Amino acid sequence: MSINFRELRERVRIEEVLCWMSWEASSRRGDQLRGRCPFCAESEDARSDQSAPSEYRVFSVNTDRNIYRCFKCQAGGNALDLWSSYRRLPIYAAAQEIQCRLRQNTQPKKHT
């Protein structure tokens, strides 16, 4: 299966990927979302049940530019990179999953 990565990166929106991850922002200002990092939050949760309030704002998402960045663990990239890291998949396998999800969302619903 051939994948046009440029087209896929333009097509998949980071907000959609965040929804698939069940990630919720703790704040929003315009195109900027802030919240807990889905990557370094796991290690924090293992160490302590109480995180500092600043931990809830280290993960930044720019929905207009379709990118993310964690200021604590330094994770960052685009929507495809986010899904790849979240699922712990190579970029090609993550792209295949995204294509399947997008295809399912665009198929007409069958009426019964």
N, C-alpha and C positions, 0 to 999 in steps of 0.2 A: 504494500500500500504506500503510495507516494503522498507526502505531506508538504504542502506549501506553508512553511513556518511563518513567513511574513504575513501572508493572508490570514492565517490562524491567529496570530498575535493581534491583528487589527480587528478580527471578528469577535474574539472572546473578550468580554468586559470583566475587569477585576472585581466589580461588585457581584457579578454572577458567580465567580469562583469563591468569593467570600461567603456567599449564600450556600453553596455546596458544602463548604466547610462548617457551616453553622456559626460563623464568627459574627460577633456583634460589636459595634463601635461603642465606646464609652462617651465619645463626643464627636460632633460634626460641625465644621465651619466651612461653608461653601463646598468646594470640591475636596476638602481635606477631612479624612476620617482618622480618629485616633482610638487606640485600645490596647489590650494585652496582646503580646506577641504569641501567636500560636506555636512557635517553635521554642522559645526560651521559657515560656510560661509552664511547659511540662516539667522542666527541671526545677523551676521555682516551686511548683505545687508539691513535688516530691520532698522538698526540704522543709517547707513551712506551709501551714494553712493560712497564714496571714501575710499578705504581700503589702508592701508600701503602696500608698495611693498613686505614686508616680509610675508604678509598674503597669498601671492601667492605661498609660498614655505613651509607652515607648514604641509602639507599632504605629506607623504612619502610612496612610494610603492616599494617593492622589488619584481620584476617579477620573479627572479630566486627562491626565497624562497616562493613566492606566498602569501605574507603578506603585510599589510598596517599599518600605524600609523599616528595619528595626534598629533603633539607636542603641540597643543594648547588645544584641548578639551579632549585629551587622548584616543580617540577612536582608536581601533586597533583590529587586528585579521587576519583571512584568508579570502579567496574569498567568502566562504559561509557566514561568519560573516558580511562581507561588504554588500552583497545583502540583508541579513536579516535586517540590520540596515537601509539601504537605503530605502527599501520597508516598513519598520516598521512592520515587520512580525515576528512571533515566528520562531525559527530556523527550525522546521519541515515544516512549510508552505513555507518558503523560499527554503528549499531543494526540495520540490515538484515542485515549479516554475522553479527552475534551471534544474531539471530533464526533465521537459516538454520542456524547451528551447533547451536543448542539444539534445533531441530526435528529435525535429523539424529540427535542423541543420544537423543531420546525415541521415535523410530520403532522399531517392533518389528523385530528381526533376522529376515531371511528364512532359512529352513533349506533347504539344498539336498541 
